[in-house]
């Protein structure tokens, strides 16, 4: 049953009169009728959406607290729609198991999830973020509680709201396409965070394409198990890790870029990739074995003698028995290019063995501008095997930087620069990344991967054009449908 309530306090009425703005609180989903037709509408969303619902671009939606799409409902969001997360209540949107989100924007009308604060006042961690929970396999069992401090609605069963996992590898949680997620990500406590986009047990029937996460207060993208594939991802100014994989995530990702600002790094250590099989590094299956191809990791080190924020650590941290693979990519500007970490594993040296045995593949990558190219923790001969294998199949240049590969990789908006300008991650003239990609390895020979010649996320075509924004701090977001300019 849908329930709708209209709450207008005296102060809210005065504000509405002054700003020509209607505020409606919607607890059940569906279409609302404004009390002042023709004026801007701001609709507050709280509680559950239990029936098929469409959010339209002629309104602005505000998430109040933990909002759940549940009961098998589908939330459809029109192109150009603005959704804001309330800071005081940690506004968060969660798509529960069996429910769907169809958020399909366009190049000219992306869908924007952003902070509820005004232009100039926004920061990382202003609101929760977007969470999708599915029924695909996870190596922690079929009922796993998502991290982040979420609570089910009062009196309701947690498993119907904040759990994920199952046996349906092809599970379909909907589509995110041409979507921006800005200023979200809340670290409630160590190892208990909401990310910009959190994916728990999401299946391969789900579509993720053209998604930008800007200034997440934790990770930009984190996968907890699941089989979902993704293309065209951007992580800009992330606080913690850009691409974090855990609990048996086994999907494929191609064309992804992470751009790091020196001012934004987490005391828990910030990495481009961070990957675990699980918390104790066991052989629990399915193994974390995702494959990433054509990724550009652009860390803060941009030139000789630059001293980065001490919280930046690794372009890739492979740990706790993970078996992810990274190929045809550029890893630049971190203190350490790749760290094969055996410190927290159940079986000694299991992370290193994954590399030596070809379960975790690192090949045809350019490691540029990382003072230390490879780090290992093993004290036995396997350490030298790992070192030799990775060096033989990748290029390491610790005195060359991303600026020699890409057109303008270090440009930032006003959040991180006194001279704001849009970055350009396309290949520069004569770039060493223009060739050298290979898709002969079985991990990338399938039909999902586009067989391009270049390494990194871009060739000469800029697929970020029009739908992304690298200075959203400057956008007002007060007019429905206006998502690219004021």
Backbone torsions as a table, in degrees:
resi	resn	phi	psi	omega
1	UNK	NA	135.8	179.1
2	UNK	-92.2	138.0	176.1
3	UNK	-125.1	133.2	179.2
4	UNK	-126.4	135.6	-178.6
5	UNK	-129.8	141.4	176.7
6	UNK	-114.2	116.0	-179.2
7	UNK	-116.4	115.7	177.1
8	UNK	-133.7	104.4	175.1
9	UNK	-75.7	168.6	179.2
10	UNK	-58.0	-43.0	-179.7
11	UNK	-64.8	-37.2	179.1
12	UNK	-66.7	-37.0	177.8
13	UNK	-64.0	-41.7	178.2
14	UNK	-62.4	-42.7	179.4
15	UNK	-63.9	-41.3	-179.6
16	UNK	-63.1	-38.7	179.4
17	UNK	-66.7	-36.6	-178.2
18	UNK	-74.7	-36.2	-172.3
19	UNK	-104.1	1.2	-177.5
20	UNK	57.5	48.9	-170.9
21	UNK	-132.8	134.9	178.1
22	UNK	-106.2	134.9	177.5
23	UNK	-117.9	122.5	-179.7
24	UNK	-123.8	135.4	175.5
25	UNK	-100.9	124.4	-173.9
26	UNK	-118.5	113.7	-179.3
27	UNK	-103.3	-5.4	-175.0
28	UNK	-123.3	-8.3	-176.7
29	UNK	91.9	174.3	178.0
30	UNK	101.2	-173.9	-175.9
31	UNK	-93.9	136.7	179.0
32	UNK	-109.2	149.9	175.5
33	UNK	-107.1	120.8	-177.7
34	UNK	-69.3	151.8	178.2
35	UNK	-80.0	-18.2	176.8
36	UNK	-123.9	77.2	-177.0
37	UNK	-54.7	142.9	179.5
38	UNK	95.0	-14.2	178.6
39	UNK	-100.5	166.8	177.7
40	UNK	-61.7	140.6	-179.6
41	UNK	-114.0	131.0	171.8
42	UNK	-119.2	116.7	-175.8
43	UNK	-109.4	121.2	177.6
44	UNK	-87.7	130.2	-178.2
45	UNK	-114.5	128.5	176.2
46	UNK	-143.1	160.1	176.3
47	UNK	76.8	-131.2	-172.9
48	UNK	-114.7	149.4	166.8
49	UNK	-112.7	107.9	-169.3
50	UNK	-107.9	-2.9	177.7
51	UNK	-137.2	161.9	-177.6
52	UNK	-54.5	129.4	-170.8
53	UNK	-139.2	144.1	176.0
54	UNK	-121.4	128.6	171.9
55	UNK	-98.9	129.5	-172.1
56	UNK	-106.7	155.6	-173.4
57	UNK	-76.9	-4.4	177.1
58	UNK	-90.6	9.2	177.1
59	UNK	-133.7	161.3	172.3
60	UNK	-114.1	132.6	-175.9
61	UNK	-109.3	138.4	-179.9
62	UNK	-120.1	119.7	178.0
63	UNK	-80.6	122.6	178.4
64	UNK	-111.9	111.7	-179.1
65	UNK	70.8	-159.4	-178.6
66	UNK	-82.8	113.6	180.0
67	UNK	-105.2	129.4	-176.2
68	UNK	-118.4	131.2	165.7
69	UNK	-92.0	113.6	-168.8
70	UNK	-134.7	-177.2	173.6
71	UNK	61.1	28.7	178.7
72	UNK	73.4	13.4	-178.0
73	UNK	-74.3	159.0	173.9
74	UNK	-115.6	125.5	173.5
75	UNK	-98.1	117.4	176.8
76	UNK	-104.4	132.1	-179.6
77	UNK	-121.1	124.8	-177.7
78	UNK	-72.1	153.3	173.8
79	UNK	-55.2	140.5	177.2
80	UNK	82.6	5.2	-178.7
81	UNK	-78.8	141.8	177.3
82	UNK	-106.9	127.6	175.9
83	UNK	-123.7	125.5	-178.6
84	UNK	-110.4	144.1	175.1
85	UNK	-99.7	126.3	179.4
86	UNK	-72.4	129.7	-177.1
87	UNK	-72.4	-44.7	-173.8
88	UNK	-60.9	-33.9	-177.1
89	UNK	-105.3	8.1	-179.5
90	UNK	56.2	49.0	-178.3
91	UNK	-47.9	129.0	-175.6
92	UNK	-145.9	139.0	175.9
93	UNK	-108.0	122.5	179.2
94	UNK	-120.6	127.3	173.5
95	UNK	-96.6	113.3	-173.6
96	UNK	-82.2	168.5	178.2
97	UNK	-56.4	130.3	179.4
98	UNK	90.7	-17.5	175.9
99	UNK	-91.3	172.3	-178.9
100	UNK	-141.0	154.2	168.2
101	UNK	-122.2	129.7	173.2
102	UNK	-117.7	86.1	179.9
103	UNK	-107.5	90.3	-174.8
104	UNK	-115.9	99.8	174.9
105	UNK	-87.5	-167.9	176.3
106	UNK	-133.5	172.3	178.3
107	UNK	-56.6	-41.0	-177.3
108	UNK	-90.1	-18.4	-178.4
109	UNK	-134.2	71.0	176.6
110	UNK	-68.4	158.4	172.3
111	UNK	-90.0	134.4	-174.1
112	UNK	-122.5	122.0	166.7
113	UNK	-100.8	126.0	-174.4
114	UNK	-148.6	179.3	180.0
115	UNK	-69.4	147.5	174.5
116	UNK	-79.9	-5.8	179.8
117	UNK	-81.2	167.0	-176.2
118	UNK	-82.2	164.4	177.2
119	UNK	-55.1	132.0	-178.9
120	UNK	93.1	-17.8	-177.9
121	UNK	-107.7	-2.5	-173.7
122	UNK	-80.8	153.3	177.7
123	UNK	-154.5	173.0	176.3
124	UNK	-61.7	145.8	177.3
125	UNK	73.7	23.6	178.7
126	UNK	-71.0	-25.7	-180.0
127	UNK	-149.6	-179.4	-173.1
128	UNK	-71.9	-67.6	-175.9
129	UNK	138.5	-165.4	179.6
130	UNK	-112.6	129.8	-179.4
131	UNK	-123.3	129.4	175.3
132	UNK	-120.0	125.9	-178.8
133	UNK	-117.2	129.4	-176.3
134	UNK	-127.9	-170.1	-173.6
135	UNK	-112.5	17.3	-179.0
136	UNK	-81.8	163.3	-175.5
137	UNK	-62.7	144.9	178.9
138	UNK	-139.5	144.0	-176.1
139	UNK	-82.7	12.0	175.1
140	UNK	-106.1	5.7	-178.4
141	UNK	113.1	-175.8	-175.6
142	UNK	-91.7	-9.0	178.5
143	UNK	-134.4	98.3	-174.9
144	UNK	-121.9	132.1	179.7
145	UNK	-79.8	128.9	179.5
146	UNK	-72.2	143.4	177.3
147	UNK	-76.3	166.9	175.8
148	UNK	121.5	0.2	176.4
149	UNK	79.4	16.6	-179.8
150	UNK	-69.9	150.8	174.3
151	UNK	-131.0	141.7	177.9
152	UNK	-70.5	159.3	174.1
153	UNK	-54.4	148.8	-176.3
154	UNK	-52.7	128.2	177.3
155	UNK	81.8	0.9	-177.7
156	UNK	-102.4	157.7	-178.4
157	UNK	-76.3	122.4	-179.7
158	UNK	-52.0	-37.6	-174.3
159	UNK	-64.0	-20.0	179.1
160	UNK	-87.4	-4.3	-172.8
161	UNK	-129.9	-41.3	-170.3
162	UNK	-125.0	19.6	176.9
163	UNK	-114.2	156.6	-179.5
164	UNK	-144.0	171.0	178.8
165	UNK	106.1	160.4	-179.8
166	UNK	167.0	-152.4	-175.3
167	UNK	-122.8	4.8	-176.3
168	UNK	-99.1	93.9	-177.7
169	UNK	-63.1	-26.9	-178.1
170	UNK	-96.6	17.0	-179.0
171	UNK	-52.7	142.7	-176.5
172	UNK	-117.8	113.2	176.8
173	UNK	-102.0	8.3	176.9
174	UNK	111.0	-149.3	-174.2
175	UNK	-141.5	134.6	164.0
176	UNK	-118.5	119.0	179.9
177	UNK	-147.3	132.6	-172.8
178	UNK	52.9	65.1	-176.9
179	UNK	-129.2	136.6	171.9
180	UNK	-112.3	138.1	176.6
181	UNK	-126.1	110.1	-169.2
182	UNK	-118.9	136.9	169.4
183	UNK	64.5	22.2	177.6
184	UNK	-93.4	-163.7	175.9
185	UNK	86.2	108.1	-176.8
186	UNK	-122.1	120.0	172.5
187	UNK	-86.3	97.4	179.4
188	UNK	-65.6	-41.1	178.8
189	UNK	-164.2	167.0	179.9
190	UNK	-53.9	132.6	-179.5
191	UNK	61.5	24.4	179.5
192	UNK	-146.2	79.8	-170.2
193	UNK	-134.3	155.0	165.4
194	UNK	-99.0	133.9	-178.0
195	UNK	-99.7	177.2	174.1
196	UNK	-55.6	-56.8	172.9
197	UNK	-127.1	116.2	179.6
198	UNK	-107.3	129.7	-175.8
199	UNK	-125.3	111.2	-178.8
200	UNK	-113.3	111.5	178.0
201	UNK	59.2	36.6	-177.6
202	UNK	-83.7	133.2	-173.0
203	UNK	-90.3	169.3	-174.4
204	UNK	-72.0	-10.2	174.3
205	UNK	-75.1	-10.2	-180.0
206	UNK	-85.1	145.0	179.6
207	UNK	-111.0	125.4	175.2
208	UNK	-126.6	115.8	-175.8
209	UNK	-156.3	134.7	-180.0
210	UNK	58.5	73.1	-179.9
211	UNK	-129.4	126.7	176.7
212	UNK	-112.5	127.4	171.9
213	UNK	-110.9	121.3	-175.6
214	UNK	-115.8	125.3	175.3
215	UNK	52.1	52.2	173.3
216	UNK	-67.7	140.8	178.9
217	UNK	-79.7	-4.6	171.2
218	UNK	-135.6	-129.3	176.4
219	UNK	-75.6	155.0	173.7
220	UNK	-75.1	-56.9	178.8
221	UNK	-125.4	130.7	173.1
222	UNK	-136.2	129.5	178.6
223	UNK	-107.8	124.7	172.8
224	UNK	-107.8	96.5	-176.1
225	UNK	62.5	-165.0	179.1
226	UNK	90.1	175.0	-173.0
227	UNK	-130.0	6.9	-174.0
228	UNK	-63.3	142.8	175.1
229	UNK	-101.3	161.9	-179.1
230	UNK	-152.8	150.4	173.3
231	UNK	-138.6	153.8	173.2
232	UNK	59.3	67.7	178.8
233	UNK	-111.4	141.9	175.2
234	UNK	-127.6	134.4	173.2
235	UNK	-123.6	111.9	-173.8
236	UNK	-119.4	123.4	175.4
237	UNK	64.0	34.2	-179.1
238	UNK	-64.9	148.9	179.0
239	UNK	-82.8	-45.1	-176.5
240	UNK	-107.3	-109.0	-177.4
241	UNK	-102.1	151.8	-179.8
242	UNK	-83.5	-48.4	-177.8
243	UNK	-131.1	107.2	-174.1
244	UNK	-115.7	126.6	-176.9
245	UNK	-125.7	133.8	-175.0
246	UNK	-147.1	167.8	164.0
247	UNK	56.0	31.0	173.3
248	UNK	92.4	24.2	176.3
249	UNK	-64.1	129.1	-173.5
250	UNK	-132.1	21.1	179.5
251	UNK	-82.2	-176.0	178.6
252	UNK	-117.8	144.4	177.8
253	UNK	-135.3	131.6	175.7
254	UNK	-135.6	143.2	-179.8
255	UNK	66.1	84.1	178.8
256	UNK	-141.2	143.2	179.5
257	UNK	-132.3	141.3	172.6
258	UNK	-126.1	126.4	177.5
259	UNK	-118.6	121.1	-175.3
260	UNK	-105.6	139.7	174.8
261	UNK	-102.8	135.6	-174.2
262	UNK	-60.7	-26.7	-177.9
263	UNK	-77.4	-12.0	-173.5
264	UNK	-116.6	101.0	178.0
265	UNK	-154.5	149.8	-172.4
266	UNK	-97.1	142.9	177.8
267	UNK	-63.6	-19.5	178.3
268	UNK	-79.8	2.2	-179.2
269	UNK	88.7	127.0	-177.1
270	UNK	-105.3	132.3	-177.5
271	UNK	-130.8	159.2	170.4
272	UNK	-70.9	-63.6	170.8
273	UNK	-106.1	138.9	166.4
274	UNK	-133.0	129.9	-173.2
275	UNK	-143.2	130.5	176.2
276	UNK	-128.1	150.2	166.5
277	UNK	-74.6	-47.8	171.0
278	UNK	-161.7	-176.2	-172.2
279	UNK	-64.3	-27.5	-178.0
280	UNK	-110.6	5.2	174.8
281	UNK	68.7	35.5	178.6
282	UNK	-82.3	-179.0	176.9
283	UNK	-91.9	18.1	-178.4
284	UNK	-52.9	136.7	-179.8
285	UNK	-109.1	156.6	-2.9
286	UNK	-66.8	144.6	179.9
287	UNK	-74.6	150.0	170.9
288	UNK	-68.4	107.5	-170.5
289	UNK	-142.4	30.8	179.4
290	UNK	-59.8	154.2	178.9
291	UNK	-120.6	123.9	178.0
292	UNK	-113.2	127.8	175.3
293	UNK	-129.7	145.5	177.3
294	UNK	59.8	60.1	176.7
295	UNK	-113.4	140.2	172.8
296	UNK	-114.8	113.2	175.4
297	UNK	-103.9	115.1	-176.2
298	UNK	-115.5	95.7	-179.2
299	UNK	-79.5	-178.0	-172.4
300	UNK	-76.5	-18.3	-177.1
301	UNK	-77.5	111.8	-172.6
302	UNK	-113.9	-7.2	-177.4
303	UNK	-164.3	167.2	177.9
304	UNK	-60.0	138.6	175.1
305	UNK	82.7	-1.0	-179.5
306	UNK	-76.3	129.9	178.9
307	UNK	-103.6	107.9	-176.3
308	UNK	-77.4	164.3	169.1
309	UNK	-48.6	131.3	-174.0
310	UNK	-63.8	-15.1	-179.3
311	UNK	-81.3	-11.4	173.3
312	UNK	-76.8	138.4	-174.2
313	UNK	-128.7	-69.9	-166.2
314	UNK	-131.6	139.3	169.0
315	UNK	-64.6	-43.3	175.4
316	UNK	-133.5	125.1	169.4
317	UNK	-115.6	106.2	177.4
318	UNK	-96.8	115.3	-173.2
319	UNK	-145.2	172.7	172.6
320	UNK	49.2	44.6	172.1
321	UNK	69.1	26.3	176.8
322	UNK	-72.7	152.7	177.6
323	UNK	-127.8	32.7	177.5
324	UNK	-69.4	158.9	176.6
325	UNK	-123.8	141.6	176.3
326	UNK	-130.7	119.7	-176.1
327	UNK	-135.2	159.4	174.1
328	UNK	53.6	38.4	-171.7
329	UNK	-126.2	170.7	176.4
330	UNK	-120.3	123.9	178.6
331	UNK	-118.7	111.0	-172.5
332	UNK	-137.2	150.3	165.1
333	UNK	77.9	19.3	173.5
334	UNK	-108.8	153.4	178.6
335	UNK	-54.9	-35.3	178.5
336	UNK	-128.7	130.6	-178.2
337	UNK	-68.3	-58.5	179.4
338	UNK	-138.6	133.8	-179.6
339	UNK	-119.4	113.7	175.3
340	UNK	-95.6	105.1	-163.4
341	UNK	-108.5	114.2	178.4
342	UNK	-105.7	19.2	-172.9
343	UNK	-75.7	-27.1	-178.1
344	UNK	-126.8	76.5	179.2
345	UNK	-135.6	151.7	178.7
346	UNK	-76.8	-42.0	176.6
347	UNK	-103.6	126.0	-174.6
348	UNK	-52.6	133.7	173.2
349	UNK	64.1	22.0	-176.2
350	UNK	-66.7	-32.2	177.7
351	UNK	-65.6	-45.8	177.9
352	UNK	-62.2	-38.8	179.7
353	UNK	-64.2	-33.1	176.6
354	UNK	-60.7	-36.6	178.1
355	UNK	-71.1	-49.4	-177.1
356	UNK	-63.6	-36.2	-178.2
357	UNK	-83.3	-0.6	177.9
358	UNK	80.3	12.4	175.6
359	UNK	-78.0	-36.4	174.2
360	UNK	-110.4	115.0	-172.3
361	UNK	-110.4	130.4	175.0
362	UNK	-129.8	106.0	-173.6
363	UNK	-149.6	149.5	178.3
364	UNK	59.6	31.5	176.6
365	UNK	-100.3	153.1	171.4
366	UNK	-105.9	117.0	174.6
367	UNK	-101.7	103.1	-174.6
368	UNK	-116.0	135.2	170.7
369	UNK	67.4	26.5	173.9
370	UNK	-104.8	112.3	-175.4
371	UNK	-52.1	-38.5	173.4
372	UNK	-111.8	120.4	-176.4
373	UNK	-74.2	-52.3	-176.2
374	UNK	-131.4	138.3	173.5
375	UNK	-130.0	137.5	173.6
376	UNK	-130.8	161.9	178.9
377	UNK	-109.5	-16.2	-178.8
378	UNK	-65.4	145.0	178.2
379	UNK	-107.4	6.8	-179.9
380	UNK	-104.2	-174.2	-175.6
381	UNK	-65.6	-19.5	-179.3
382	UNK	-64.6	-26.7	178.1
383	UNK	-61.5	-43.2	179.6
384	UNK	-69.6	-30.9	176.2
385	UNK	-66.1	-44.3	177.8
386	UNK	-60.4	-47.5	-178.5
387	UNK	-59.5	-47.2	-177.7
388	UNK	-66.6	-40.4	-177.5
389	UNK	-65.9	-45.7	-178.5
390	UNK	-68.9	-40.8	179.0
391	UNK	-65.0	-34.8	-177.5
392	UNK	-70.5	-24.4	-172.7
393	UNK	-112.1	7.2	-179.0
394	UNK	-142.2	166.9	178.9
395	UNK	-110.2	128.9	179.8
396	UNK	-117.4	123.4	176.7
397	UNK	-136.5	97.8	-174.2
398	UNK	-82.5	-3.9	177.2
399	UNK	-113.9	13.1	175.2
400	UNK	-120.1	149.2	-168.1
401	UNK	-130.4	171.9	-176.3
402	UNK	-59.9	-27.5	-179.9
403	UNK	-62.2	-22.9	176.9
404	UNK	-83.5	-7.1	-178.2
405	UNK	-110.5	-36.2	-172.4
406	UNK	-120.8	161.2	-170.1
407	UNK	-67.7	-51.1	-179.4
408	UNK	-151.4	69.0	-172.1
409	UNK	-76.8	-12.8	-174.9
410	UNK	-109.3	15.1	174.4
411	UNK	-79.6	140.1	-179.8
412	UNK	-134.2	162.3	170.6
413	UNK	-78.1	-174.4	-172.6
414	UNK	-67.1	-18.1	176.4
415	UNK	-61.5	-29.3	-173.6
416	UNK	-128.3	4.5	-176.3
417	UNK	-148.3	140.8	174.6
418	UNK	-81.2	-11.7	175.9
419	UNK	-125.7	72.4	-172.0
420	UNK	-62.3	140.6	176.6
421	UNK	-158.9	151.4	179.6
422	UNK	-72.6	138.9	173.2
423	UNK	-73.3	162.9	173.9
424	UNK	-138.1	112.2	-173.9
425	UNK	-96.8	7.4	178.6
426	UNK	-73.2	164.8	-175.7
427	UNK	-66.1	136.9	173.0
428	UNK	-82.5	164.5	179.8
429	UNK	-60.9	129.2	178.9
430	UNK	75.9	14.4	-177.1
431	UNK	-60.7	136.1	175.6
432	UNK	-67.7	-15.8	179.6
433	UNK	-84.3	-3.8	-176.4
434	UNK	-68.2	-22.7	179.0
435	UNK	-136.0	175.6	173.1
436	UNK	106.5	-7.6	177.1
437	UNK	-71.8	149.5	177.8
438	UNK	-143.2	141.5	-179.6
439	UNK	-125.5	30.4	179.7
440	UNK	-82.8	-25.3	177.5
441	UNK	-63.6	140.9	-176.4
442	UNK	-58.1	-26.7	-178.1
443	UNK	-68.2	-23.3	-178.0
444	UNK	-124.7	14.5	-176.7
445	UNK	-87.4	-8.3	-176.4
446	UNK	-73.7	177.4	-173.4
447	UNK	-74.0	-18.7	-179.7
448	UNK	-61.8	-38.8	-172.0
449	UNK	-84.6	127.7	171.7
450	UNK	-73.6	128.8	-173.3
451	UNK	-87.6	78.6	-177.9
452	UNK	-92.2	163.1	-179.5
453	UNK	-86.5	-26.6	-171.1
454	UNK	-87.7	158.2	174.0
455	UNK	-103.8	150.8	-172.4
456	UNK	89.7	-177.7	-169.7
457	UNK	-83.3	-13.6	-172.0
458	UNK	-135.1	145.2	164.2
459	UNK	-96.7	-123.6	177.4
460	UNK	-96.6	-10.2	178.4
461	UNK	-93.1	131.0	-179.5
462	UNK	-93.6	97.7	-178.3
463	UNK	-78.3	2.1	173.4
464	UNK	-88.0	-7.9	-172.3
465	UNK	-59.9	136.6	172.0
466	UNK	80.2	-49.9	-170.7
467	UNK	-86.8	-23.4	179.6
468	UNK	-86.8	170.2	171.6
469	UNK	-147.9	128.9	-177.3
470	UNK	-102.9	4.8	175.3
471	UNK	-141.4	54.5	-176.9
472	UNK	-67.5	-13.6	174.9
473	UNK	-57.8	-28.9	-175.7
474	UNK	-84.5	-10.3	-177.1
475	UNK	-85.7	138.7	-177.7
476	UNK	-78.1	-38.3	-176.7
477	UNK	54.8	40.0	178.1
478	UNK	-107.6	-11.7	179.3
479	UNK	-110.3	120.8	-179.8
480	UNK	-53.5	136.8	176.5
481	UNK	83.1	-8.3	-178.5
482	UNK	-96.9	97.5	-169.9
483	UNK	-116.2	-6.5	-178.5
484	UNK	-118.1	-14.3	178.8
485	UNK	-156.0	163.4	178.7
486	UNK	-81.4	NA	NA
